[in-house]
Amino acid sequence: MQAKSNDSAVMARANVVCCHSVPGRVRLMVPGLKNDQEAAGCLELLMRCQDGILHAKASTLTGTIVLRYDARLLTEGDVIASVGDIAADPARRTMPALAAEQDAGASLVSQEIGRAVCKRLIVLAVKAALRGSAVGIIAELL
């Protein structure tokens, strides 16, 4: 696939090369990924944390990463830019840096889980309160 003009600038800036792409999936060659298991693992995990990224699999054998993404939310250029930003920052390619980012992400995940549990408990409490009442019977029928 030919890169769009703005995608070319992104690839050149980050030294990330698009090997192959179809809408929603891209394989990128990433400098420094070959034979570096720690960098590959960090890149995979950091990309999986990005909104719109559905799957990430890095290969230390080929020095590439395959990403599936939601094309409604992200463009190919967005994905390349994200990979390039991570690849360009050596501090983000180590496990201690990843742990710090995961801690921040875990906090957001726990907040979302807490909200979901609260919503479910409210629904259960309302159902229990309405059980046996005329409103509760009508609600169950709907």
N, CA, C and O of each residue as an XYZ file, in Angstrom:
568
protein
N       0.850     -1.179      0.000
C       0.000      0.000      0.000
C       0.890      1.234      0.000
O       1.881      1.287      0.729
N       0.549      2.210     -0.799
C       1.305      3.449     -0.818
C       0.902      4.292      0.380
O      -0.273      4.388      0.734
N       1.898      4.893      0.988
C       1.624      5.741      2.156
C       1.101      7.085      1.685
O       1.533      7.623      0.666
N       0.161      7.612      2.452
C      -0.324      8.963      2.188
C       0.789      9.929      2.558
O       1.710      9.561      3.287
N       0.719     11.151      2.068
C       1.804     12.104      2.310
C       2.035     12.351      3.793
O       3.187     12.441      4.217
N       0.978     12.463      4.602
C       1.180     12.705      6.026
C       1.721     11.461      6.721
O       2.443     11.580      7.711
N       1.391     10.270      6.227
C       1.931      9.046      6.791
C       3.427      8.955      6.515
O       4.173      8.460      7.360
N       3.879      9.416      5.365
C       5.307      9.380      5.030
C       6.104     10.216      6.015
O       7.182      9.811      6.449
N       5.582     11.369      6.366
C       6.278     12.242      7.314
C       6.358     11.578      8.678
O       7.382     11.660      9.355
N       5.286     10.924      9.078
C       5.271     10.242     10.368
C       6.305      9.125     10.370
O       7.068      8.989     11.326
N       6.337      8.324      9.308
C       7.275      7.204      9.242
C       8.712      7.702      9.250
O       9.560      7.117      9.924
N       8.999      8.756      8.526
C      10.356      9.281      8.466
C      10.787      9.812      9.831
O      11.928      9.605     10.243
N       9.887     10.494     10.531
C      10.220     11.077     11.831
C      10.543      9.988     12.849
O      11.461     10.137     13.655
N       9.797      8.909     12.809
C       9.945      7.882     13.825
C      10.841      6.732     13.379
O      11.150      5.851     14.182
N      11.266      6.719     12.118
C      12.050      5.620     11.560
C      11.297      4.301     11.622
O      11.912      3.235     11.620
N       9.985      4.362     11.675
C       9.142      3.183     11.641
C       8.708      3.003     10.195
O       8.247      3.949      9.557
N       8.856      1.787      9.679
C       8.548      1.525      8.279
C       7.333      0.614      8.194
O       7.285     -0.433      8.839
N       6.365      1.014      7.402
C       5.189      0.191      7.168
C       5.546     -0.895      6.159
O       5.841     -0.602      5.000
N       5.519     -2.142      6.600
C       5.819     -3.273      5.715
C       4.597     -3.676      4.908
O       4.695     -4.023      3.731
N       3.443     -3.623      5.563
C       2.203     -4.039      4.913
C       1.032     -3.477      5.688
O       1.088     -3.363      6.913
N      -0.025     -3.128      4.985
C      -1.220     -2.681      5.697
C      -2.464     -2.936      4.874
O      -2.440     -2.913      3.643
N      -3.530     -3.174      5.572
C      -4.892     -3.191      5.043
C      -5.699     -2.415      6.083
O      -5.256     -2.285      7.224
N      -6.856     -1.904      5.722
C      -7.621     -1.149      6.721
C      -7.838     -1.973      7.997
O      -8.379     -3.078      7.955
N      -7.411     -1.416      9.115
C      -7.589     -2.068     10.405
C      -6.441     -2.967     10.829
O      -6.468     -3.519     11.929
N      -5.425     -3.126      9.973
C      -4.283     -3.986     10.316
C      -3.029     -3.435      9.657
O      -3.047     -3.044      8.490
N      -1.936     -3.409     10.419
C      -0.684     -2.889      9.876
C       0.488     -3.672     10.476
O       0.479     -4.031     11.653
N       1.496     -3.927      9.635
C       2.759     -4.524     10.115
C       3.837     -3.471      9.953
O       4.056     -2.947      8.860
N       4.514     -3.166     11.065
C       5.518     -2.113     11.070
C       6.883     -2.663     11.457
O       6.994     -3.463     12.386
N       7.922     -2.235     10.743
C       9.283     -2.552     11.143
C       9.738     -1.449     12.090
O       9.669     -0.263     11.765
N      10.203     -1.857     13.262
C      10.551     -0.901     14.316
C      12.046     -1.024     14.631
O      12.515     -2.104     14.990
N      12.788      0.069     14.501
C      14.216      0.028     14.813
C      14.461     -0.414     16.258
O      13.769      0.030     17.174
N      15.440     -1.280     16.451
C      15.805     -1.709     17.793
C      14.953     -2.819     18.368
O      15.203     -3.257     19.491
N      13.959     -3.286     17.641
C      13.076     -4.323     18.160
C      13.667     -5.716     17.963
O      13.422     -6.625     18.756
N      14.444     -5.870     16.897
C      15.013     -7.173     16.571
C      15.937     -7.643     17.696
O      16.819     -6.905     18.135
N      15.727     -8.863     18.149
C      16.527     -9.508     19.201
C      16.456     -8.803     20.557
O      17.342     -8.992     21.390
N      15.439     -8.012     20.789
C      15.284     -7.324     22.080
C      13.916     -7.667     22.673
O      12.921     -6.983     22.434
N      13.904     -8.757     23.459
C      12.644     -9.260     24.020
C      11.984     -8.238     24.944
O      10.761     -8.103     24.929
N      12.761     -7.523     25.740
C      12.191     -6.546     26.664
C      11.506     -5.412     25.900
O      10.391     -5.016     26.240
N      12.168     -4.894     24.875
C      11.572     -3.818     24.078
C      10.311     -4.302     23.372
O       9.318     -3.578     23.304
N      10.349     -5.530     22.845
C       9.180     -6.082     22.148
C       7.996     -6.223     23.104
O       6.869     -5.856     22.771
N       8.266     -6.759     24.292
C       7.191     -6.916     25.273
C       6.615     -5.588     25.716
O       5.400     -5.448     25.852
N       7.479     -4.613     25.941
C       7.010     -3.282     26.344
C       6.175     -2.638     25.252
O       5.114     -2.077     25.523
N       6.657     -2.720     24.009
C       5.932     -2.117     22.898
C       4.559     -2.757     22.743
O       3.564     -2.057     22.554
N       4.499     -4.086     22.824
C       3.210     -4.787     22.745
C       2.250     -4.272     23.810
O       1.121     -3.887     23.509
N       2.713     -4.270     25.057
C       1.834     -3.869     26.162
C       1.408     -2.407     26.067
O       0.246     -2.080     26.302
N       2.344     -1.535     25.723
C       1.990     -0.123     25.603
C       0.995      0.114     24.475
O       0.095      0.945     24.600
N       1.153     -0.611     23.380
C       0.211     -0.432     22.270
C      -1.166     -1.005     22.620
O      -2.188     -0.446     22.223
N      -1.195     -2.103     23.352
C      -2.487     -2.686     23.753
C      -3.268     -1.746     24.660
O      -4.494     -1.827     24.732
N      -2.566     -0.858     25.348
C      -3.217      0.104     26.246
C      -3.804      1.295     25.491
O      -4.569      2.071     26.064
N      -3.460      1.448     24.226
C      -3.937      2.580     23.436
C      -5.403      2.363     23.046
O      -5.796      1.262     22.661
N      -6.196      3.416     23.151
C      -7.583      3.341     22.697
C      -7.606      3.010     21.211
O      -6.873      3.607     20.422
N      -8.445      2.063     20.838
C      -8.614      1.705     19.429
C      -7.715      0.578     18.961
O      -7.915      0.054     17.865
N      -6.725      0.188     19.763
C      -5.856     -0.931     19.391
C      -6.526     -2.216     19.881
O      -6.816     -2.362     21.068
N      -6.765     -3.133     18.963
C      -7.466     -4.372     19.284
C      -6.508     -5.523     19.584
O      -6.827     -6.416     20.369
N      -5.326     -5.496     18.952
C      -4.360     -6.589     19.109
C      -2.975     -6.072     18.762
O      -2.816     -5.253     17.856
N      -1.979     -6.552     19.483
C      -0.589     -6.193     19.187
C       0.282     -7.419     19.390
O       0.197     -8.083     20.423
N       1.124     -7.720     18.400
C       2.046     -8.850     18.510
C       3.374     -8.467     17.887
O       3.467     -8.274     16.675
N       4.405     -8.358     18.719
C       5.735     -7.988     18.256
C       6.571     -9.247     18.046
O       6.398    -10.243     18.748
N       7.481     -9.193     17.071
C       8.384    -10.301     16.788
C       9.821     -9.822     16.902
O      10.239     -8.901     16.201
N      10.574    -10.460     17.796
C      11.989    -10.122     17.921
C      12.797    -10.763     16.798
O      13.920    -10.343     16.518
N      12.230    -11.772     16.161
C      12.912    -12.432     15.048
C      12.968    -11.527     13.816
O      13.992    -11.441     13.138
N      11.845    -10.851     13.538
C      11.770     -9.994     12.348
C      11.927     -8.517     12.658
O      12.171     -7.720     11.752
N      11.792     -8.137     13.924
C      11.858     -6.722     14.295
C      10.620     -5.946     13.890
O      10.680     -4.743     13.635
N       9.482     -6.659     13.833
C       8.230     -6.013     13.420
C       7.164     -6.173     14.502
O       7.289     -6.983     15.420
N       6.125     -5.378     14.358
C       4.941     -5.517     15.197
C       3.724     -5.487     14.292
O       3.628     -4.656     13.390
N       2.797     -6.401     14.540
C       1.526     -6.431     13.825
C       0.470     -5.879     14.760
O       0.341     -6.315     15.903
N      -0.282     -4.915     14.259
C      -1.321     -4.275     15.066
C      -2.652     -4.342     14.335
O      -2.748     -4.005     13.155
N      -3.676     -4.782     15.056
C      -5.040     -4.658     14.549
C      -5.659     -3.501     15.312
O      -5.514     -3.390     16.529
N      -6.356     -2.635     14.569
C      -6.918     -1.447     15.199
C      -8.304     -1.167     14.635
O      -8.656     -1.624     13.547
N      -9.075     -0.412     15.393
C     -10.412     -0.012     14.969
C     -10.268      1.168     14.010
O      -9.948      2.282     14.424
N     -10.507      0.913     12.735
C     -10.323      1.945     11.706
C     -11.342      3.075     11.834
O     -11.191      4.122     11.204
N     -12.368      2.869     12.640
C     -13.323      3.960     12.877
C     -12.754      4.974     13.856
O     -13.158      6.136     13.856
N     -11.804      4.532     14.701
C     -11.226      5.405     15.719
C      -9.838      5.915     15.367
O      -9.464      7.022     15.755
N      -9.076      5.115     14.636
C      -7.688      5.445     14.342
C      -7.412      5.339     12.848
O      -8.046      4.561     12.135
N      -6.458      6.133     12.394
C      -5.961      5.990     11.031
C      -4.647      5.221     11.104
O      -4.075      5.039     12.178
N      -4.189      4.781      9.958
C      -2.889      4.125      9.891
C      -1.803      5.066     10.416
O      -0.891      4.640     11.125
N      -1.910      6.333     10.065
C      -0.945      7.322     10.527
C      -0.935      7.475     12.039
O       0.125      7.654     12.640
N      -2.117      7.404     12.663
C      -2.201      7.477     14.127
C      -1.437      6.318     14.768
O      -0.700      6.501     15.736
N      -1.629      5.124     14.206
C      -0.983      3.928     14.750
C       0.532      4.026     14.582
O       1.288      3.738     15.510
N       0.965      4.434     13.395
C       2.403      4.573     13.128
C       3.012      5.614     14.066
O       4.106      5.413     14.594
N       2.312      6.715     14.271
C       2.810      7.769     15.161
C       2.958      7.251     16.591
O       3.952      7.548     17.255
N       1.983      6.483     17.070
C       2.059      5.940     18.429
C       3.253      5.009     18.580
O       3.998      5.095     19.555
N       3.428      4.117     17.605
C       4.571      3.196     17.654
C       5.871      3.994     17.592
O       6.815      3.717     18.331
N       5.910      4.978     16.712
C       7.112      5.799     16.572
C       7.456      6.554     17.827
O       8.629      6.669     18.182
N       6.436      7.081     18.519
C       6.674      7.808     19.766
C       7.282      6.891     20.824
O       8.206      7.281     21.537
N       6.762      5.680     20.920
C       7.281      4.728     21.904
C       8.691      4.287     21.514
O       9.586      4.221     22.356
N       8.877      3.986     20.228
C      10.185      3.516     19.755
C      11.261      4.588     19.894
O      12.432      4.278     20.115
N      10.861      5.840     19.765
C      11.828      6.946     19.828
C      12.240      7.292     21.250
O      13.217      8.013     21.453
N      11.507      6.787     22.236
C      11.785      7.123     23.629
C      12.330      5.894     24.354
O      11.551      5.067     24.828
N      13.644      5.761     24.449
C      14.237      4.575     25.077
C      13.747      4.328     26.503
O      13.699      3.182     26.951
N      13.388      5.378     27.207
C      12.925      5.223     28.586
C      11.606      4.460     28.660
O      11.309      3.847     29.686
N      10.803      4.488     27.583
C       9.518      3.794     27.591
C       9.639      2.352     27.120
O       8.641      1.634     27.054
N      10.869      1.921     26.791
C      11.055      0.575     26.264
C      11.652     -0.370     27.292
O      12.212     -1.406     26.932
N      11.538     -0.020     28.581
C      12.064     -0.873     29.639
C      10.939     -1.250     30.591
O       9.924     -0.557     30.679
N      11.126     -2.332     31.288
C      10.097     -2.811     32.200
C       9.791     -1.831     33.340
O       8.616     -1.677     33.674
N      10.782     -1.151     33.965
C      10.422     -0.181     35.020
C       9.529      0.937     34.496
O       8.588      1.348     35.176
N       9.814      1.430     33.296
C       8.977      2.479     32.720
C       7.584      1.940     32.428
O       6.582      2.622     32.642
N       7.537      0.716     31.939
C       6.255      0.087     31.650
C       5.445     -0.099     32.923
O       4.233      0.112     32.925
N       6.099     -0.489     33.997
C       5.407     -0.686     35.272
C       4.757      0.609     35.741
O       3.633      0.591     36.243
N       5.452      1.733     35.582
C       4.891      3.030     35.980
C       3.658      3.359     35.143
O       2.654      3.833     35.674
N       3.732      3.105     33.821
C       2.578      3.381     32.969
C       1.429      2.435     33.279
O       0.265      2.832     33.237
N       1.758      1.171     33.593
C       0.706      0.215     33.918
C       0.016      0.579     35.216
O      -1.194      0.387     35.342
N       0.766      1.105     36.198
C       0.155      1.536     37.445
C      -0.901      2.611     37.189
O      -1.986      2.584     37.770
N      -0.567      3.555     36.312
C      -1.526      4.607     35.969
C      -2.727      4.007     35.247
O      -3.868      4.384     35.512
N      -2.470      3.080     34.344
C      -3.555      2.425     33.609
C      -4.410      1.563     34.515
O      -5.629      1.513     34.357
N      -3.777      0.877     35.473
C      -4.514      0.020     36.399
C      -5.469      0.849     37.240
O      -6.571      0.400     37.552
N      -5.058      2.048     37.607
C      -5.922      2.926     38.378
C      -7.190      3.262     37.588
O      -8.295      3.249     38.131
N      -7.013      3.561     36.308
C      -8.177      3.862     35.463
C      -9.073      2.640     35.310
O     -10.298      2.758     35.348
N      -8.467      1.470     35.138
C      -9.244      0.237     34.998
C     -10.026     -0.035     36.267
O     -11.201     -0.397     36.203
N      -9.392      0.136     37.427
C     -10.097     -0.125     38.679
C     -11.250      0.860     38.882
O     -12.282      0.495     39.445
N     -11.082      2.101     38.428
C     -12.176      3.069     38.504
C     -13.348      2.624     37.636
O     -14.504      2.720     38.050
N     -13.051      2.138     36.435
C     -14.109      1.673     35.532
C     -14.827      0.462     36.125
O     -16.053      0.369     36.056
N     -14.067     -0.460     36.703
C     -14.664     -1.642     37.327
C     -15.559     -1.207     38.490
O     -16.667     -1.716     38.656
N     -15.069     -0.264     39.289
C     -15.862      0.238     40.406
C     -17.182      0.846     39.945
O     -18.228      0.605     40.547
N     -17.127      1.633     38.879
C     -18.365      2.224     38.334
C     -19.337      1.146     37.870
O     -20.536      1.228     38.136
N     -18.815      0.133     37.172
C     -19.666     -0.937     36.658
C     -20.318     -1.711     37.803
O     -21.499     -2.049     37.735
N     -19.542     -1.992     38.859
C     -20.083     -2.711     40.018
C     -21.149     -1.880     40.700
O     -22.198     -2.407     41.072
N     -20.900     -0.586     40.870
C     -21.894      0.295     41.496
C     -23.191      0.328     40.700
O     -24.279      0.243     41.272
N     -23.076      0.451     39.385
C     -24.278      0.473     38.545
C     -25.065     -0.821     38.707
O     -26.290     -0.799     38.821
N     -24.351     -1.956     38.715
C     -25.017     -3.254     38.846
C     -25.689     -3.372     40.207
O     -26.806     -3.881     40.294
N     -25.034     -2.914     41.270
C     -25.620     -2.976     42.606
C     -26.870     -2.110     42.706
O     -27.841     -2.492     43.359
N     -26.848     -0.948     42.062
C     -28.023     -0.073     42.060
C     -29.182     -0.759     41.361
O     -30.311     -0.727     41.849
N     -28.910     -1.379     40.220
C     -29.967     -2.092     39.485
C     -30.544     -3.200     40.356
O     -31.763     -3.353     40.435
N     -29.681     -3.972     41.008
C     -30.157     -5.053     41.870
C     -30.970     -4.526     43.048
O     -31.977     -5.126     43.424
N     -30.539     -3.408     43.633
C     -31.260     -2.822     44.766
C     -32.637     -2.330     44.341
O     -33.619     -2.520     45.058
N     -32.706     -1.706     43.187
C     -33.999     -1.211     42.689
C     -34.925     -2.387     42.397
O     -36.110     -2.346     42.729
N     -34.387     -3.434     41.775
C     -35.214     -4.615     41.482
C     -35.735     -5.244     42.775
O     -36.897     -5.641     42.851
N     -34.876     -5.333     43.785
C     -35.294     -5.909     45.067
C     -36.369     -5.047     45.717
O     -37.323     -5.568     46.294
N     -36.215     -3.747     45.623
C     -37.190     -2.841     46.230
C     -38.538     -2.928     45.531
O     -39.582     -2.772     46.164
N     -38.515     -3.174     44.232
C     -39.760     -3.211     43.465
C     -40.377     -4.597     43.390
O     -41.502     -4.753     42.915
N     -39.644     -5.608     43.858
C     -40.127     -6.982     43.778
C     -41.481     -7.103     44.490
O     -41.636     -6.698     45.642
N     -42.428     -7.659     43.788
C     -43.750     -7.867     44.357
C     -44.693     -6.688     44.178
O     -45.901     -6.833     44.364
N     -44.164     -5.525     43.822
C     -45.053     -4.380     43.616
C     -45.549     -4.396     42.175
O     -44.990     -5.080     41.318
N     -46.590     -3.643     41.929
C     -47.163     -3.565     40.583
C     -46.130     -3.019     39.597
O     -46.020     -3.507     38.472
N     -45.380     -2.014     40.021
C     -44.352     -1.436     39.166
C     -43.281     -2.490     38.859
O     -42.798     -2.573     37.730
N     -42.912     -3.291     39.862
C     -41.903     -4.326     39.669
C     -42.363     -5.401     38.700
O     -41.584     -5.866     37.868
N     -43.620     -5.796     38.800
C     -44.164     -6.802     37.882
C     -44.169     -6.265     36.446
O     -43.798     -6.982     35.516
N     -44.583     -5.026     36.266
C     -44.587     -4.420     34.923
C     -43.167     -4.308     34.396
O     -42.921     -4.575     33.220
N     -42.224     -3.912     35.255
C     -40.838     -3.789     34.829
C     -40.272     -5.136     34.398
O     -39.515     -5.195     33.429
N     -40.618     -6.215     35.090
C     -40.140     -7.548     34.730
C     -40.723     -7.980     33.375
O     -40.060     -8.670     32.601
N     -41.955     -7.572     33.102
C     -42.591     -7.943     31.845
C     -41.962     -7.206     30.664
O     -41.960     -7.717     29.544
N     -41.438     -6.027     30.906
C     -40.803     -5.258     29.833
C     -39.435     -5.805     29.604
O     -38.709     -5.312     28.741
